[in-house]
Amino acid sequence: MNYELAKQLKDSGFRVTVNCIQGPPPDYETVSVPTLSELIEACGDRLQALVQLDNPVMKWTAEYEHGVFHGDTPDVAIAKLWLELNKK
């Protein structure tokens, strides 16, 4: 997961305390990076499927009843789903 996605999660209210990633200059802000388990738990039963694809561009999808979210890794796909589920 990259800094930008981790920051979006933080700014949207996702709370994590363990893994951290540092942002680019000039701020070097540090944000937490959730684990795959934390993301799955946060989505709860709204996550209907996590699928690994045989596609070099869209490697993983996280699915729920109203959409599909793609990512290079499973945590990125589920993070995008969580952001959609928690739009304000």
MOLIN-V663616 format. One record per pair of residues at least 24 apart in sequence whose C-alpha atoms are under 10 Angstrom apart, sorted by the first residue. I is the first residue (numbers start at 1). J is the second residue. Records with the same first field share a line. If there is no record, write none. Layout:
# MOLIN-V663616
I = J / J
This chain:
# MOLIN-V663616
1 = 33 / 34 / 35 / 71 / 72 / 73 / 74 / 75 / 76 / 77 / 79
2 = 33 / 76
3 = 29 / 30 / 31 / 32 / 33
4 = 31
5 = 31 / 33 / 76 / 79 / 80 / 83
6 = 30 / 31 / 32 / 33 / 34 / 76 / 79
7 = 31 / 32 / 33
8 = 79 / 80 / 83
9 = 33 / 34 / 79 / 80 / 82 / 83 / 86
10 = 34
11 = 83
12 = 82 / 83 / 86 / 87 / 88
13 = 83 / 86
14 = 38 / 39 / 42 / 79 / 82 / 83 / 86
15 = 42
33 = 75
34 = 75 / 79
35 = 75 / 79
36 = 73 / 74 / 75 / 76 / 77 / 78 / 79
37 = 75
38 = 75 / 79
39 = 74 / 75 / 76 / 77 / 78 / 79 / 80 / 81 / 82
40 = 74 / 75 / 78 / 79 / 81 / 82
42 = 78 / 79 / 82
43 = 78 / 79 / 81 / 82 / 83 / 85 / 86
44 = 82
46 = 81 / 82 / 85
47 = 78 / 81 / 82 / 85
49 = 78
50 = 74 / 75 / 77 / 78
51 = 77
